[in-house]
Amino acid sequence: MEELKTEFPALNGQTYLNTASSGLLSKTLFNWRREHENDLLNNGADFSVRKQIPEDTRAAVARFFNAHIDEVALIPNVSFGINTILEGLPKGQKVLMLKDDYPSLLWPIETRDFNVCYASISENLETSIAEAFKKHRPDIFVFSVVQWLSGVKMDLKFLKELKTQYPNVLFMADATQYMGTEIFNFQDSAIDVFGGSGYKWMLSGFGNGLMLIKKSAQKHIFPQTIGFNSAKTFDSLATDTSFVKHFEPGHQDTFNYGSLQQGVLQAEHYTMQAIETKIKDISAYAKERFVALNLLDNTTKNRNVHSSIFNLKCDMVVFKNLMSQNIICSPRGGGVRVSFHYYNKLADVDKLINVLEL
């Protein structure tokens, strides 16, 4: 990964610790996009060629996450995918969520006809969830794999144990702050519905995302969205629509879905094993430094499982000072959120600490 500063020009002149807000654009993706648009500019739209881009992207996503190709739906963003799923679920079901989870998870459920209950996000997250399952007996469990405010990460081994106890509960996960940070095997996971937007850790730019829906879960979801492209040809009937094509009505955005494929290919180029190892090493180092300065609350400090997102106990004065030193981060939840991807290095943590200690 020696060429990362060349591959990601935004790393030059600033310390970018804001992937939890938006991932960086790579030169490789920029060049692909330029070729894509130049082709349209100079040759016009050959739909027979362009229709292949989403299918190539679907195949890349299936390979990357170990999903069956007919379990992969391409979406413009995870909010669209979640709403499409919810519209296809029988109403009145009991849904367990995490209090203070991401609004795109909470709002679509809280504003529909579901019976909602909550578990709390704390250092004892998994215990809280297990107790909520016993108390509420939900039909559906909806959660973020990694929390957007705190970086608290769900223990995926715990999820498998929970799924064994409650095999009929639909597990639905927003993985926007997770996918692209470590190896994930969809088939071997407890998650039935796994979705996310590609503009953060997948480094795919805006306007693309994915939903993975296991075949066993597809039997219980009846999406209503439909349109041209949902079926194979103009002569097809609406009833010929395959499950995942309900998420893809109308002409599809080959620019953005092709960008998602490029994000997958770039991650495969560096290998997910190397990416996972680097992110975990930086995260462990950062957490150690943050704990020493008492910058983390107990929810983060006392957990063994954590992501590379941290919410530091700092105020807006500190945030403005960091930004003035070209350390890019975000004010979130009353603190300052920093996040580390594979294009970061240990020296970025040191620079952050040096400014915080001033």
RODO-2510 file (C-alpha; in nm, 4 decimals, decimal comma):
residues 358
     n   res          X          Y          Z
     1     m     0,0000     0,0000     0,0000
     2     e     0,2976     0,2302    -0,0501
     3     e     0,1259     0,4231    -0,3297
     4     l    -0,1731     0,5357    -0,1222
     5     k    -0,0846     0,9065    -0,1166
     6     t    -0,0703     0,8995    -0,4945
     7     e    -0,3884     0,6954    -0,5236
     8     f    -0,5783     0,9264    -0,2844
     9     p    -0,4651     1,2855    -0,3557
    10     a    -0,6824     1,4251    -0,0739
    11     l    -0,4292     1,2777     0,1702
    12     n    -0,1764     1,5373     0,0589
    13     g    -0,1832     1,8509     0,2717
    14     q    -0,4310     1,7221     0,5293
    15     t    -0,4834     1,4438     0,7808
    16     y    -0,8112     1,2858     0,6754
    17     l    -0,9885     1,1186     0,9699
    18     n    -1,3423     1,1462     0,8348
    19     t    -1,4249     0,8280     0,6418
    20     a    -1,7218     0,7770     0,8754
    21     s    -1,8643     1,0859     0,7029
    22     s    -1,7390     1,0187     0,3502
    23     g    -1,4688     0,8027     0,1996
    24     l    -1,2077     0,9512    -0,0323
    25     l    -1,2143     0,9366    -0,4116
    26     s    -0,9280     0,7356    -0,5600
    27     k    -0,7482     0,8131    -0,8834
    28     t    -0,8430     0,4696    -1,0118
    29     l    -1,2144     0,5400    -0,9637
    30     f    -1,1785     0,8931    -1,1019
    31     n    -1,0125     0,7592    -1,4184
    32     w    -1,2807     0,4935    -1,4653
    33     r    -1,5536     0,7550    -1,4270
    34     r    -1,3846     0,9838    -1,6781
    35     e    -1,3635     0,7013    -1,9341
    36     h    -1,7277     0,6117    -1,8697
    37     e    -1,8460     0,9686    -1,9333
    38     n    -1,6129     1,0215    -2,2292
    39     d    -1,7626     0,7162    -2,3925
    40     l    -2,1124     0,8576    -2,3452
    41     l    -1,9993     1,1988    -2,4670
    42     n    -1,8328     1,0717    -2,7837
    43     n    -2,0350     0,7630    -2,8715
    44     g    -2,3800     0,8083    -2,7226
    45     a    -2,5700     0,5582    -2,5106
    46     d    -2,5329     0,1967    -2,6209
    47     f    -2,7772     0,0413    -2,3780
    48     s    -2,6870    -0,3125    -2,4789
    49     v    -2,3381    -0,2407    -2,3428
    50     r    -2,4399    -0,0254    -2,0485
    51     k    -2,6962    -0,2748    -1,9180
    52     q    -2,4045    -0,5086    -1,8507
    53     i    -2,2436    -0,2739    -1,5968
    54     p    -2,5025    -0,3329    -1,3190
    55     e    -2,4845    -0,7084    -1,3810
    56     d    -2,1047    -0,7042    -1,3564
    57     t    -2,1400    -0,5010    -1,0366
    58     r    -2,3914    -0,7501    -0,8958
    59     a    -2,1496    -1,0351    -0,9656
    60     a    -1,8630    -0,8443    -0,8000
    61     v    -2,0713    -0,7709    -0,4894
    62     a    -2,1839    -1,1350    -0,4651
    63     r    -1,8220    -1,2529    -0,4859
    64     f    -1,6945    -0,9938    -0,2385
    65     f    -1,9477    -1,0759     0,0344
    66     n    -1,9983    -1,4457    -0,0496
    67     a    -2,3645    -1,4036    -0,1450
    68     h    -2,5654    -1,5758    -0,4181
    69     i    -2,6098    -1,3507    -0,7178
    70     d    -2,9898    -1,3616    -0,6856
    71     e    -2,9550    -1,2311    -0,3288
    72     v    -2,7904    -0,9051    -0,4430
    73     a    -2,9938    -0,5912    -0,5105
    74     l    -2,8290    -0,2682    -0,6250
    75     i    -2,9699     0,0492    -0,4723
    76     p    -2,8948     0,4248    -0,4841
    77     n    -2,8515     0,4357    -0,1043
    78     v    -2,9339     0,2261     0,1986
    79     s    -3,2302     0,4462     0,2995
    80     f    -3,4051     0,3504    -0,0261
    81     g    -3,3288    -0,0160     0,0326
    82     i    -3,4566    -0,0149     0,3901
    83     n    -3,7799     0,1576     0,2938
    84     t    -3,8331    -0,0906     0,0093
    85     i    -3,7868    -0,3811     0,2501
    86     l    -4,0236    -0,2302     0,5063
    87     e    -4,2954    -0,1712     0,2472
    88     g    -4,2769    -0,5410     0,1720
    89     l    -4,3188    -0,6600     0,5298
    90     p    -4,6532    -0,7422     0,6937
    91     k    -4,7548    -0,4551     0,9192
    92     g    -4,8068    -0,4764     1,2927
    93     q    -4,5013    -0,6903     1,3570
    94     k    -4,2879    -0,6296     1,6640
    95     v    -3,9553    -0,4671     1,5744
    96     l    -3,6615    -0,4441     1,8136
    97     m    -3,4185    -0,1589     1,7477
    98     l    -3,1286     0,0081     1,9253
    99     k    -3,2097     0,3389     2,0903
   100     d    -3,0186     0,6261     1,9220
   101     d    -2,9313     0,4152     1,6172
   102     y    -2,9016     0,5859     1,2779
   103     p    -3,2109     0,7896     1,1755
   104     s    -3,2455     0,6048     0,8418
   105     l    -3,3127     0,2927     1,0480
   106     l    -3,5275     0,4444     1,3209
   107     w    -3,7513     0,6837     1,1275
   108     p    -3,8825     0,4482     0,8552
   109     i    -3,9913     0,2003     1,1225
   110     e    -4,1199     0,4480     1,3799
   111     t    -4,3385     0,6181     1,1161
   112     r    -4,4960     0,2921     0,9940
   113     d    -4,7422     0,0504     1,1458
   114     f    -4,4978    -0,1547     1,3513
   115     n    -4,4899    -0,2373     1,7208
   116     v    -4,1532    -0,0913     1,8215
   117     c    -3,9360    -0,1747     2,1221
   118     y    -3,5761    -0,0836     2,2039
   119     a    -3,2502    -0,2059     2,3523
   120     s    -2,9921     0,0401     2,4823
   121     i    -2,6446     0,0976     2,3389
   122     s    -2,3894     0,0612     2,6172
   123     e    -2,0712    -0,1230     2,7053
   124     n    -2,3021    -0,4205     2,7709
   125     l    -2,4717    -0,3962     2,4303
   126     e    -2,5060    -0,7692     2,3694
   127     t    -2,6483    -0,8330     2,7169
   128     s    -2,9000    -0,5548     2,6615
   129     i    -3,0066    -0,7104     2,3302
   130     a    -3,0355    -1,0605     2,4776
   131     e    -3,2556    -0,9292     2,7601
   132     a    -3,4723    -0,7358     2,5136
   133     f    -3,5246    -1,0527     2,3083
   134     k    -3,6410    -1,2395     2,6173
   135     k    -3,8697    -0,9577     2,7260
   136     h    -4,0218    -0,8478     2,3946
   137     r    -3,9981    -1,1562     2,1675
   138     p    -3,9579    -0,9486     1,8499
   139     d    -4,0421    -1,0607     1,4975
   140     i    -3,7706    -0,8407     1,3475
   141     f    -3,4392    -0,7126     1,4823
   142     v    -3,3047    -0,4015     1,3047
   143     f    -2,9601    -0,2601     1,3884
   144     s    -2,6418    -0,1008     1,2600
   145     v    -2,3399    -0,3298     1,2619
   146     v    -2,1292    -0,0285     1,3620
   147     q    -2,2828     0,2704     1,5378
   148     w    -2,2434     0,5999     1,3550
   149     l    -2,2016     0,8165     1,6658
   150     s    -1,9763     0,6053     1,8855
   151     g    -1,8224     0,3416     1,6592
   152     v    -1,9565     0,0664     1,8866
   153     k    -1,9462    -0,2538     1,6841
   154     m    -2,1832    -0,5461     1,7146
   155     d    -2,0248    -0,8777     1,8099
   156     l    -2,1034    -1,0930     1,5050
   157     k    -2,0370    -1,4146     1,6996
   158     f    -2,3007    -1,3065     1,9484
   159     l    -2,5440    -1,2537     1,6606
   160     k    -2,4907    -1,6128     1,5446
   161     e    -2,5640    -1,7421     1,8925
   162     l    -2,8734    -1,5227     1,9137
   163     k    -2,9946    -1,6418     1,5728
   164     t    -2,9609    -2,0017     1,6886
   165     q    -3,1901    -1,9213     1,9816
   166     y    -3,4382    -1,7235     1,7689
   167     p    -3,4192    -1,8675     1,4174
   168     n    -3,7528    -1,7198     1,3059
   169     v    -3,6597    -1,3585     1,3864
   170     l    -3,5602    -1,1535     1,0794
   171     f    -3,2177    -0,9961     1,1384
   172     m    -3,1830    -0,6761     0,9335
   173     a    -2,8557    -0,4808     0,9413
   174     d    -2,7362    -0,1445     0,8143
   175     a    -2,3692    -0,2049     0,7318
   176     t    -2,2853     0,1379     0,5882
   177     q    -2,0273     0,2029     0,8637
   178     y    -1,8973    -0,1542     0,8434
   179     m    -1,8726    -0,3020     0,4951
   180     g    -1,5282    -0,2591     0,3486
   181     t    -1,3502    -0,2664     0,6861
   182     e    -1,3106    -0,6409     0,7348
   183     i    -1,3840    -0,9740     0,5701
   184     f    -1,7561    -1,0508     0,5835
   185     n    -1,9154    -1,3789     0,4770
   186     f    -2,2866    -1,3209     0,4210
   187     q    -2,3776    -1,6882     0,3837
   188     d    -2,2068    -1,7770     0,7106
   189     s    -2,3534    -1,4833     0,9046
   190     a    -2,6664    -1,4576     1,1179
   191     i    -2,7892    -1,1605     0,9163
   192     d    -3,0864    -1,2093     0,6812
   193     v    -3,0859    -0,8603     0,5276
   194     f    -2,7543    -0,6759     0,4968
   195     g    -2,7468    -0,3331     0,3344
   196     g    -2,5303    -0,0286     0,3049
   197     s    -2,4338     0,2776     0,1049
   198     g    -2,1038     0,2681    -0,0811
   199     y    -1,9736     0,6209    -0,0269
   200     k    -1,8046     0,5577     0,3072
   201     w    -1,5742     0,2592     0,3652
   202     m    -1,6296     0,1026     0,0222
   203     l    -1,4854     0,4226    -0,1328
   204     s    -1,7349     0,4042    -0,4201
   205     g    -1,8619     0,7616    -0,4253
   206     f    -2,2192     0,8767    -0,3779
   207     g    -2,5326     0,7313    -0,5348
   208     n    -2,4754     0,3598    -0,4892
   209     g    -2,5329     0,0886    -0,2352
   210     l    -2,6366    -0,2717    -0,1962
   211     m    -2,8863    -0,4964    -0,0249
   212     l    -2,8124    -0,8630     0,0371
   213     i    -3,1285    -1,0615     0,1135
   214     k    -3,1030    -1,4321     0,1899
   215     k    -3,3338    -1,6598    -0,0090
   216     s    -3,4910    -1,7827     0,3140
   217     a    -3,5813    -1,4213     0,4022
   218     q    -3,7136    -1,3418     0,0534
   219     k    -4,0073    -1,5734     0,1212
   220     h    -4,1322    -1,3345     0,3913
   221     i    -4,0736    -0,9993     0,2171
   222     f    -4,3039    -0,8729    -0,0588
   223     p    -4,1572    -0,5517    -0,2068
   224     q    -4,4033    -0,3326    -0,3938
   225     t    -4,1580    -0,1258    -0,6000
   226     i    -4,1652    -0,2182    -0,9694
   227     g    -4,1032    -0,0684    -1,3118
   228     f    -3,9269    -0,1178    -1,6429
   229     n    -3,6048    -0,3143    -1,5873
   230     s    -3,7705    -0,5135    -1,3105
   231     a    -3,8551    -0,7811    -1,5683
   232     k    -3,6278    -0,8999    -1,8501
   233     t    -3,7948    -0,7586    -2,1616
   234     f    -4,0744    -0,5271    -2,2820
   235     d    -4,2804    -0,8397    -2,3463
   236     s    -4,2446    -0,9662    -1,9885
   237     l    -4,5304    -0,9546    -1,7400
   238     a    -4,5076    -0,7727    -1,4086
   239     t    -4,5363    -1,1113    -1,2423
   240     d    -4,2118    -1,2175    -1,4112
   241     t    -4,0124    -0,9851    -1,1856
   242     s    -3,7425    -1,1533    -0,9795
   243     f    -3,7139    -1,0592    -0,6131
   244     v    -3,4028    -0,8407    -0,6288
   245     k    -3,5266    -0,6598    -0,9405
   246     h    -3,8029    -0,5016    -0,7322
   247     f    -3,5226    -0,2837    -0,5934
   248     e    -3,4134    -0,1747    -0,9415
   249     p    -3,7105    -0,0239    -1,1280
   250     g    -3,6434     0,1929    -1,4315
   251     h    -3,3168     0,2706    -1,6055
   252     q    -3,0223     0,2150    -1,3752
   253     d    -2,7320     0,4510    -1,3104
   254     t    -2,4356     0,2807    -1,4747
   255     f    -2,2005     0,5602    -1,3601
   256     n    -2,2734     0,5057    -0,9912
   257     y    -2,3204     0,1287    -0,9968
   258     g    -2,0037     0,0941    -1,1991
   259     s    -1,8350     0,3023    -0,9281
   260     l    -1,9476     0,0458    -0,6710
   261     q    -1,7867    -0,2290    -0,8774
   262     q    -1,4655    -0,0263    -0,8895
   263     g    -1,4766     0,0046    -0,5101
   264     v    -1,4998    -0,3728    -0,4827
   265     l    -1,2168    -0,4252    -0,7301
   266     q    -0,9915    -0,1806    -0,5460
   267     a    -1,0544    -0,3532    -0,2125
   268     e    -0,9765    -0,6867    -0,3772
   269     h    -0,6584    -0,5381    -0,5227
   270     y    -0,5285    -0,4495    -0,1761
   271     t    -0,6969    -0,7663    -0,0329
   272     m    -0,9488    -0,7534     0,2481
   273     q    -0,7124    -0,9441     0,4754
   274     a    -0,4529    -0,6655     0,4474
   275     i    -0,7189    -0,3944     0,4816
   276     e    -0,8711    -0,5591     0,7892
   277     t    -0,5325    -0,6037     0,9547
   278     k    -0,4268    -0,2446     0,8936
   279     i    -0,7549    -0,0975     1,0194
   280     k    -0,7473    -0,3115     1,3343
   281     d    -0,3855    -0,2198     1,4074
   282     i    -0,4553     0,1536     1,3742
   283     s    -0,7762     0,1249     1,5764
   284     a    -0,6044    -0,0596     1,8616
   285     y    -0,3221     0,1956     1,8689
   286     a    -0,5640     0,4887     1,8604
   287     k    -0,7802     0,3453     2,1377
   288     e    -0,4761     0,2983     2,3604
   289     r    -0,3713     0,6602     2,3087
   290     f    -0,7270     0,7905     2,3600
   291     v    -0,7735     0,5934     2,6828
   292     a    -0,4477     0,7329     2,8190
   293     l    -0,5832     1,0846     2,7677
   294     n    -0,9292     0,9975     2,9075
   295     l    -1,0950     1,0899     2,5777
   296     l    -1,3385     0,7957     2,5592
   297     d    -1,6570     0,7213     2,7502
   298     n    -1,7097     0,3861     2,9201
   299     t    -1,9233     0,2514     2,6363
   300     t    -1,6196     0,2588     2,4085
   301     k    -1,3392     0,2190     2,6608
   302     n    -1,4688    -0,0986     2,8244
   303     r    -1,5643    -0,2959     2,5136
   304     n    -1,3381    -0,5590     2,3592
   305     v    -1,5073    -0,5354     2,0184
   306     h    -1,4837    -0,1950     1,8529
   307     s    -1,4570    -0,0380     1,5091
   308     s    -1,2143     0,2295     1,3898
   309     i    -1,4637     0,5101     1,4663
   310     f    -1,4182     0,7030     1,7915
   311     n    -1,6179     0,9829     1,9504
   312     l    -1,3753     1,1884     2,1581
   313     k    -1,4800     1,3872     2,4635
   314     c    -1,3939     1,7229     2,3066
   315     d    -1,5900     2,0416     2,2457
   316     m    -1,6318     2,2702     1,9452
   317     v    -1,3249     2,4719     2,0415
   318     v    -1,1138     2,1587     2,0035
   319     f    -1,2899     2,0673     1,6800
   320     k    -1,2163     2,4081     1,5273
   321     n    -0,8545     2,3817     1,6383
   322     l    -0,8203     2,0385     1,4744
   323     m    -0,9671     2,1685     1,1529
   324     s    -0,7313     2,4670     1,1605
   325     q    -0,4460     2,2143     1,1711
   326     n    -0,5916     2,0384     0,8646
   327     i    -0,7085     1,7385     1,0664
   328     i    -1,0429     1,6550     0,9063
   329     c    -1,3066     1,5164     1,1437
   330     s    -1,6723     1,5776     1,2384
   331     p    -1,8635     1,7157     1,5384
   332     r    -2,1096     1,4438     1,6362
   333     g    -2,3179     1,3705     1,9458
   334     g    -2,1594     1,6406     2,1592
   335     g    -1,8047     1,5246     2,0850
   336     v    -1,5573     1,5024     1,7981
   337     r    -1,5774     1,1923     1,5796
   338     v    -1,2618     1,0603     1,4139
   339     s    -1,2322     0,7503     1,1966
   340     f    -0,9442     0,5562     1,0423
   341     h    -0,9376     0,3677     0,7123
   342     y    -0,6647     0,1704     0,5379
   343     y    -0,5228     0,4840     0,3785
   344     n    -0,4460     0,6176     0,7271
   345     k    -0,1358     0,5317     0,9283
   346     l    -0,0147     0,5352     1,2874
   347     a     0,1486     0,8728     1,2287
   348     d    -0,1996     1,0185     1,1711
   349     v    -0,2950     0,9118     1,5239
   350     d     0,0229     1,0693     1,6604
   351     k    -0,0486     1,3972     1,4821
   352     l    -0,4015     1,4033     1,6224
   353     i    -0,2732     1,3351     1,9737
   354     n    -0,0078     1,6050     1,9445
   355     v    -0,2726     1,8669     1,8593
   356     l    -0,5071     1,7441     2,1322
   357     e    -0,2278     1,7759     2,3899
   358     l    -0,1541     2,1394     2,3040
***
